[in-house]
């Protein structure tokens, strides 16, 4: 294998900015999740009604996700990240106010704003991360998503501690909003302009966000363009038709189905794990937050340490094993009546779910043609499952209980394990790849 390119200062700053803001979004998400039992008690709603409140996150997230790909192609990743960061901060502040005032509609609206910011920013971050990965010729996306998971560990620890001492939810989330705002400002200044932008206007991609870092932005944008994430990599029309065009590739459809299942498994834990332990196994709210922290630690460990396994065994084998391990963890949580065993089993759930999302994003971005559109399409599918699917479990839980509702996750993971062959790197020149797009086997080792 050829040695990867040496990372210059501009690319290092670019990568560090992505890592920082993914860490911050993880902290913000986990801070909310860890305090959901307290918020539900403050709002005095049933599990089904809490699912309706959580649906605000889904509505906002899907609006952001569906808009993000087209916005990145028109405006570039940096502008979309800036808009997403602003909505994230606004959403956290509104959630904080709604929780403090015990107004369900306020929490719903805050979650909608928060979700819109997450949807906008994270699809753009996947496009940026895939561009960095291709520029460097070595894994970036698993660590990028690992930073999100590390943020969830920090957020879960913070939430657990503040829950134990009875710290007000409103003040907690307001403080997190300030931290996210600070991280967002630095990130937007560090990310180059124009990544993922297609059909540049008269000003050109590098001129759409002129600032003191214009020269560095142009260099980094040129690297992204060379990697196939700018207009030179192929053009797609904006709108629904353009977003659907990439799904004509059958391999991408299978990748999308895998990410649907793996993201659903991750999102279900993020939305329901504390309540699952409190209501399904009779633990305290603090123990529920601790269980979520264990899940977040397992996710983080899997993402930071999975690279060597992926290089040695390949993405198809690793994701197949991951789906089965996650399924084993979910089965123990659902069917075991021992709260301690169920709590320990979330480690398997987290380890198994950890690599599904970043590996499928890497696989989608392998082709040099329309790479940003393909990454955006798979990201959209993943975030749809991550954010829209799990709240529906709340309505099912009203009829069968939250533990039994998680059988849906079990079935999806089993299905994903059966189709992971789609993650194998296609031969050079096959499918969408133009002749000479990559050296045979080059991406087999660089995928993750």
Secondary structure, 3 states (H helix, E strand, C coil): CCCCCCCCHHHHHHHHHHHHHHHHHHHHHHHHHHCHHHHHHHHCCCHHHHHHHHHHHHHHHHHHHHHHHHHHHHHCHHHHHHHHHHHHHHHHHHHHHHHHHCCHHHHHHHHHHHHHHHHHHHHHHHHHHHHHHHHHCCCCHHHHHHHHHHHHHHHHHHHHHHHHCCCCHHHHHHHHHHHHHHHHHHHHHHCCCCCCCCCCCCCCHHHCCCCCCHHHHHHHHHHHHHCCCCHHHCCCCCHHHHHHHHHHCHHHHHHHHHHHHHHHHHHHHHHHHHHHHHHHHCCCHHHHHHHHHHHHHHHHHHHHHHHHHHHHHCHHHHHHHHHHHHHHHHHHHHHCCCHHHHHHHHHHHHHHHCCHHHHHHHHHCCCCCCHHHHHHHHHHHHHHHHHHHHHHHHHHHHHHCHHHHCHHHHHHHHHHHCCHHHHCCCCCCCCCCCCCCCCCCHHHHHCC
